[in-house]
Amino acid sequence: MEINIEKMAQNVTEKVMQNLMDNGVFIGSWIPVSERLPEDRESVLLSTKTNEVFEGSYFDDDTNRQWYSCRDETFIWNDIVTAWMPLPKPYKVESEDNV
């Protein structure tokens, strides 16, 4: 039986990163729009050709695929957005005593 150490390491790394993200740890890296798009209407951070960063969403209704800027509350051109990043999970207070 052949053991692929690289594949095992990749699987462990992916599981650890997913576990961290599931527990609210923010691990951010930009995802080029040429590689992958976010889920329909998922709030994400957007990076643009003009080096701006702001929150937005990608709308995909099969006829109109476009980005929405939460900052300006307007739709923006697809070619303006170069990359996106998932938002971190909100801070969760452990108990009332910590407030």
C-alpha positions in Angstrom: 0.0 0.0 0.0 1.4 3.3 -1.1 1.2 6.3 1.4 1.0 9.7 -0.1 2.5 11.9 2.6 1.8 15.1 0.7 -1.9 14.3 0.3 -2.2 13.3 4.0 -0.6 16.6 5.1 -2.9 18.6 2.8 -6.0 16.8 4.3 -4.8 17.5 7.9 -4.1 21.1 7.1 -7.5 21.6 5.5 -9.3 20.0 8.5 -7.3 22.1 11.0 -8.1 25.3 9.0 -11.8 24.4 8.7 -11.9 23.7 12.5 -10.3 27.0 13.3 -12.7 28.9 11.0 -15.7 27.0 12.4 -14.6 28.2 15.9 -14.4 31.8 14.8 -10.7 32.1 14.1 -10.2 34.3 11.1 -7.9 32.9 8.5 -8.0 35.2 5.5 -6.5 35.1 2.1 -7.7 36.7 -1.1 -9.4 34.4 -3.6 -9.0 35.7 -7.2 -12.4 35.9 -9.0 -10.7 34.1 -11.9 -10.3 31.0 -9.6 -13.6 30.9 -7.7 -16.7 33.1 -6.9 -18.4 33.2 -3.5 -21.8 31.7 -2.9 -24.8 33.6 -4.2 -25.5 36.6 -1.9 -22.8 35.7 0.6 -21.3 38.7 2.3 -17.6 38.9 1.7 -14.8 41.4 1.5 -14.1 42.7 -2.0 -10.8 43.9 -3.4 -10.9 46.1 -6.5 -8.6 47.2 -9.4 -8.2 50.6 -7.6 -7.0 48.9 -4.4 -10.2 49.5 -2.5 -11.5 47.0 0.1 -15.1 46.9 1.2 -17.9 44.5 2.0 -20.1 43.3 -0.7 -21.9 40.3 -2.3 -22.0 38.4 -5.5 -25.5 38.0 -7.1 -26.0 35.2 -9.5 -29.5 34.8 -10.8 -28.5 33.2 -14.1 -29.3 36.3 -16.1 -27.5 39.0 -14.1 -24.3 38.0 -12.5 -22.9 41.1 -10.7 -21.3 42.4 -7.5 -23.1 44.5 -4.9 -21.3 47.1 -2.8 -22.6 47.3 0.8 -20.6 50.5 1.1 -22.4 52.4 -1.7 -25.5 50.2 -1.8 -25.2 49.9 -5.5 -24.3 47.2 -8.0 -20.8 47.5 -9.5 -19.1 46.3 -12.7 -17.8 42.7 -12.6 -14.4 43.7 -14.0 -13.8 46.1 -11.1 -13.6 43.3 -8.5 -10.4 41.3 -8.7 -10.6 39.2 -5.5 -12.7 38.4 -2.5 -12.3 37.0 1.0 -14.8 35.4 3.4 -15.8 37.6 6.4 -14.7 36.5 9.9 -17.4 35.1 12.2 -18.8 37.6 14.7 -17.3 37.8 18.1 -19.1 35.6 20.6 -19.3 36.5 24.2 -18.7 33.5 26.4 -20.7 34.6 29.4 -22.6 37.7 30.7 -19.7 38.2 33.2 -17.3 39.1 30.4 -19.3 42.0 29.1 
